[in-house]
Amino acid sequence: MEIAYENRVVAFIDILGFKNHINATACDLKYRAKIFSIMNYLKMIEEENYKGTYSLSDLGKEVSVFSDSVVISYPLNYRGGVPGIMLDIVYLQNTLLNEGILTRGGISIGDIIHKGNIVFGPAMIQAYTYESTCAKYPRVYVGGEVIQFGYNNPAPQNSKEYEMNFINRLLRIDPVDKIVFIDYLNQMEEFDEGRYEVFKENVDQTIRNGIQDLRPDVREKYEWLKTYFTYVFGLNKPAPN
């Protein structure tokens, strides 16, 4: 049987500091329940893709969860997959951040086999490389090839200009290192007013706690998040209606 690669857009997302989170569950029953709830949420994302009301598996979307990592991919013949995967990441990052969990990742395009929990191929390696070497902070790096493909292949119902503007709204260029990443905090329209305010408070507290960490490599991630958070929420933006 010939096994053929498929061209897909793929995102690899990793929970930062997962080992420390697990260690904290050893003697903290409340924290153990929290981590269980988070892992259950990740498993639900996977199951919803195949069995849920809004499943996109019939369009070729695949979702796999491996312990502290999530892989999401769409076939390139599904036009609209690029902004689709970006929105998936917005929801995933913000949901976990609301619980005090930081994530990092990368998005690439290319050859991959992704069927359920079987995932391998050059595009997967590239997404993992983006996560491990480019993202650095709690952000998801987006390869230039991904952005260009999204621009040039709008969803059937959208004009090219609309698709470009929509994709650009989901992206931010870090002013320091020029890395392009998913602008997950800056998506106010994805929140109702009550959840938005609670989310801000929770993220602010997560940052305050994290910056107290004595390990430089951990603290710098929270310092980066503080700068990003201040940029987004320090613009005196009103809460969404």
Residue pairs with C-beta under 8 A, 6 or more apart in sequence:
3 113
5 111
5 112
5 113
5 121
5 122
6 75
6 111
6 112
6 113
6 114
7 75
7 76
7 77
7 109
7 110
7 111
7 112
8 60
8 62
8 73
8 74
8 75
8 76
8 81
8 109
8 110
8 112
8 114
8 123
9 73
9 74
9 76
9 81
9 82
9 85
9 107
9 108
9 109
9 146
9 149
10 71
10 72
10 73
10 85
10 107
10 108
10 109
10 110
10 112
10 114
10 123
10 124
10 127
11 70
11 71
11 72
11 73
11 85
11 88
11 89
11 105
11 106
11 107
11 127
11 140
12 69
12 70
12 71
12 105
12 106
12 107
12 124
12 127
12 128
12 130
12 131
13 69
13 70
13 71
13 72
13 89
13 92
13 93
13 103
13 104
13 105
13 131
13 140
14 68
14 69
14 103
14 104
14 105
14 131
15 21
15 68
15 69
15 96
15 101
15 102
15 103
16 101
16 102
16 103
16 104
16 138
16 221
17 102
17 218
18 67
18 68
21 31
21 35
21 101
22 35
24 31
25 31
25 32
25 35
34 99
37 99
38 96
38 99
38 101
41 95
41 96
42 65
42 70
43 65
45 63
45 65
45 70
45 92
46 63
46 64
46 65
48 54
48 55
49 55
49 56
49 57
49 61
49 62
49 63
50 57
50 63
56 74
56 84
59 74
59 75
59 78
60 74
60 75
60 77
60 78
61 72
61 73
61 74
61 78
61 81
61 84
62 71
62 72
62 73
62 74
62 114
62 115
62 116
62 119
63 70
63 71
63 72
64 70
64 71
64 114
64 116
64 117
64 119
65 71
66 117
70 92
71 114
71 119
71 124
71 127
72 85
72 88
72 89
73 85
73 112
73 114
73 119
73 123
74 81
74 82
74 84
74 85
75 81
76 109
76 149
76 153
78 84
79 153
79 154
79 155
79 156
80 154
80 155
80 156
80 158
82 146
82 147
82 149
82 150
82 153
82 167
83 150
83 155
83 163
83 166
83 167
83 170
85 107
86 107
86 142
86 167
86 170
86 171
86 182
87 170
89 105
89 107
89 140
89 182
89 184
90 170
90 182
90 184
90 187
90 190
91 190
92 103
93 103
93 138
93 140
93 182
93 184
94 184
94 185
94 187
94 190
94 199
96 102
96 103
97 103
97 138
97 184
97 202
97 203
97 206
98 198
98 199
98 202
98 203
99 202
100 202
100 205
100 206
100 209
102 138
102 206
102 210
102 221
102 222
102 225
103 138
103 140
104 131
104 135
104 136
104 137
104 138
104 139
104 140
105 127
105 130
105 131
105 135
105 140
105 141
106 126
106 127
106 128
106 129
106 130
106 131
106 132
106 134
106 135
106 140
106 141
106 142
106 143
107 127
107 130
107 140
107 141
107 142
107 143
107 146
107 182
108 123
108 124
108 126
108 127
108 130
108 143
108 145
108 146
109 123
109 143
109 145
109 146
109 149
110 121
110 122
110 123
110 126
110 145
111 121
111 122
111 123
112 119
112 120
112 121
112 122
112 123
112 124
113 119
113 120
113 121
114 121
114 124
126 143
130 141
130 143
131 140
131 141
134 141
134 179
135 141
135 179
135 181
136 179
137 220
137 221
137 224
137 225
138 221
138 224
138 225
139 174
139 179
139 181
139 182
139 184
139 224
139 228
140 181
140 182
140 184
141 179
141 180
141 181
142 171
142 180
142 181
142 182
144 180
147 167
147 171
147 180
150 163
150 164
150 167
151 160
151 163
151 164
151 167
152 160
154 160
154 162
154 163
154 164
155 163
158 166
169 183
170 182
170 183
170 187
171 180
171 181
171 182
171 183
172 180
172 181
172 182
172 183
172 186
173 179
173 180
174 180
174 181
185 203
185 228
185 229
185 232
185 233
186 232
188 196
188 237
188 239
188 240
189 240
191 199
191 239
191 240
192 240
193 239
193 240
193 241
196 239
196 240
197 239
200 233
203 225
203 229
204 229
206 222
206 225
207 222
207 225
207 226
207 229
210 218
210 219
210 221
210 222
210 225
211 219
211 222
211 223
211 226
213 219
213 222
